[in-house]
Amino acid sequence: MALVEWRDDFRIGIASVDHEHQGLIQLLNDLYEGVQGKAGKDAVADFLGEINANISAHFALEERIMRERGYDQYADHKADHERLLDGIRDIMDDYESGAYLEYDEALAAHLRDWFTTHFKTKDARMHKKLG
């Protein structure tokens, strides 16, 4: 079972962003499967690092598109990106410090909520304005 299922309402209508959203969901699902399979601490830390790197690059793409298209909520959306990046770093720090031990449903739920909340709020609005 996937942690996050791709849904059409995740689409914003910009092909490059939609493609990256699908890739990010796949990464989250890979992490979830790895954690369920009792992946070692280093493997989970590597997954989290890959998610962080991909999310950072994805946010840079979204921010460039928003600037180019004069998106009226750019500053607010960018601030949410910064909050989300802080959040993934907090998840990584918590994992490294042992807050999540082996398979931990809390880790999966935290990642799922962290990701889908942004889709449902900020990206949904961006879709209406730019898509």
Rosetta blueprint (number, residue, H / E / L):
1 M L
2 A L
3 L L
4 V L
5 E L
6 W L
7 R L
8 D H
9 D H
10 F H
11 R L
12 I L
13 G L
14 I L
15 A H
16 S H
17 V H
18 D H
19 H H
20 E H
21 H H
22 Q H
23 G H
24 L H
25 I H
26 Q H
27 L H
28 L H
29 N H
30 D H
31 L H
32 Y H
33 E H
34 G H
35 V H
36 Q H
37 G L
38 K L
39 A L
40 G L
41 K H
42 D H
43 A H
44 V H
45 A H
46 D H
47 F H
48 L H
49 G H
50 E H
51 I H
52 N H
53 A H
54 N H
55 I H
56 S H
57 A H
58 H H
59 F H
60 A H
61 L H
62 E H
63 E H
64 R H
65 I H
66 M H
67 R H
68 E H
69 R L
70 G L
71 Y L
72 D L
73 Q L
74 Y H
75 A H
76 D H
77 H H
78 K H
79 A H
80 D H
81 H H
82 E H
83 R H
84 L H
85 L H
86 D H
87 G H
88 I H
89 R H
90 D H
91 I H
92 M H
93 D H
94 D H
95 Y H
96 E H
97 S L
98 G L
99 A L
100 Y L
101 L L
102 E L
103 Y L
104 D L
105 E H
106 A H
107 L H
108 A H
109 A H
110 H H
111 L H
112 R H
113 D H
114 W H
115 F H
116 T H
117 T H
118 H H
119 F H
120 K H
121 T H
122 K H
123 D H
124 A H
125 R H
126 M H
127 H H
128 K H
129 K H
130 L H
131 G L
